[in-house]
Structures are given as C-alpha cells and as structure tokens.
Amino acid sequence: MAKSLLKTSSLSGRTKLLHQTGLSLYSTSHGFYEEEVKKKLQQFPGGSIDLQKEDNGIGVLTLNNPSKMNAFSGVMMLQLLEKVIELENWTEGKGLIVRGAKNTFSSGSDLNAVKSLGTPEDGMAVCMFMQNTLTRFMRLPLISVALVQGWALGGGAEFTTACDFRSGTTLSSWRFSEFLLMLSMWLRQQWLMTPESKIRFVHKEMGIIPSWGGTTRLVEIIGSRQALKVLSGALKLDSKNALNIGMVEEVLQSSDETKSLEEAQEWLKQFIQGPPEVIRALKKSVCSGRELYLEEALQNERDLLGTVWGGPANLEAIAKKGKFNK
C-alpha cells in the first residue's frame, strides 16, 4: 500500500512523505479521519506501551499487557503512535529495541476490541491507523531490533517486520552468540531467532489478512512465493523452518528477561557506534533506497550527505586519516 501511494505522488511529495516528521500515508482524502478512529480506540483500555531512552542512544520500547500475552488494546495502539512521535523527535537516539513484557512478544490485537470493531468500515479505519503508525515507525532514523521472546502472533508478527532486525530468546539459560552481521543483512531484513521462539501470521485462521502492512513488508523480506506459503498456511515459524526459507540469519540461544535485554543492547551497539547524525543519516538513506525510485533515492542520498559532509564527525575522521586499518 505504501509503495502504491508513493508511486501516485509527485517526486517531491514522495520524498516529503518519506522523511518529514508527522506525515502519514492516509488523510481525509483517503476517507481516513484520525480523530474519529482515536475516539473509538480509546474505548478499549488495558496495557501500555512503555519507552525508556538511555544516555547511550538506545531506546527500549516495551509492549506491556502480559495478562493477554501483550495483545494490543485500543489504548496501546494510541500509545504506540505517541511513542513513535516521541522517537521521531529524539535527536540523540541511534538505536531501538522492541520487546514484550514477561518473555512474550505479542499475540496481536486484543479480541475485545476486534469483536467490538466488527464492521468493514471499522476494520479499514484501524488498518489505516496502524499502517500509518508502523510505517512511521519503520522510517524512524534509528536502527531497530525486535527482541522476540516466546510467541509473536498476528499483529505481533506484523510488528516484527517493521524492525530492521529481529532477534529471539527463549526461557532457558543461554550465552549470547558472538557474531558480527554484515550490513547487507540489514538491507535484506533477515531474522534472528532462538530454538523455542515462534512467529506465526494467524490472520487466515481469523478469516482476515494482515492489515498493519505485514504482507508488504514480509514480501520484501522473504519474497512473494515464500510469503504466500507463510500466510496461506498460517505456518508456525520455529527457528528451523525460518532458517530453511531464508528468514533467519542465525539461530541463537536464550536467557532470562533481564539478561536477554542486556545482551540485545550489547549486540545492537555494534551498529550504532558513531555520532547520532551519521547513524540517523545512514538509516534515512537506506529507507530511501528501499522506498523511492532510483532518481529520487539518489537525490535524497545527495541531500543527506550535505547534512554530514564537513561536519564534526567528518572532520575528525579526516584528521585521523590512515588509522582505520589499524
């Protein structure tokens, strides 16, 4: 959906849509009335979306509704948008870890809200709201990783596809594997899991299809043929199956909730070393390469270069010329 909307926009409009803070895919011209949707979602309380921002530039976003396997209530959907807006304005931020409370990622949407929002019009409205939110999340100038513990079902599975990386943990004791991933993994958006983690797009069994952008992003990650198998079969993607279809880069082991978060932070640090302005420009450039036409992506790369060329990090690196291979 995002790509089709981009293709019908003007060249400047597409670039603006991709990078200007606060812009969304849908507006009243699409029949989307955000304030009306917010009023409906506000009627379904429960749980919270918690955000902790560390001084090292890493944020931790926690889906916190453990009594319902961290299912998204209406209020949580609203809070997710609020946190995305906060992260859009976090100029010191470089990385983000998304996790669920109590060793479970997320079971998707709260069925109480699903049952009450039963008309096609309600479904479309929530669809546009969550596509707006997760697309803005995906375009954040932060390198993000979904820390998948236990199950990621339905909308929870869709959320993982909006992250740049996915890593998994289980409940057994583990030592984090020592490895360095190539930048090409980031561009391919491959997954990391542990033996007991499972991701499942259960939408077909609910009589619907993914509606938070999960289909579009899954096709980008594993290709259309494999995505069709995963979605039409409602497959339980354990680490072995995910590895076989190219969705998993490596199978990891596990730890308790606190230890796994600490080690996920250590893992993420290898990608966010450097000044925030450089890391954020890199992320924006990758988003451009993925979403824009070649000419637009090249122009945007040029514009992003202008924000760092001759800057403090660039001048410091030039002063250290010859030291990179030492």
Salt bridges, closest charged atoms under 4 A:
GLU35 OE2 - LYS38 NZ 3.77
GLU86 OE2 - LYS53 NZ 2.98
GLU88 OE1 - ARG136 NH2 2.84
ASP110 OD2 - LYS68 NZ 3.12
ASP122 OD1 - LYS40 NZ 2.60
GLU158 OE2 - HIS203 NE2 2.81
ASP164 OD2 - LYS283 NZ 3.01
GLU205 OE2 - ARG200 NH2 2.64
GLU220 OE2 - LYS3 NZ 3.20
GLU249 OE1 - ARG188 NH2 3.47
GLU257 OE2 - ARG99 NH1 3.96
GLU263 OE2 - LYS259 NZ 3.74
GLU266 OE2 - LYS269 NZ 2.88
GLU291 OE1 - ARG139 NH2 2.64
GLU291 OE2 - ARG290 NH2 4.00
GLU296 OE2 - ARG14 NE 2.72
ASP303 OD1 - ARG302 NE 3.00
GLU316 OE2 - LYS320 NZ 3.15
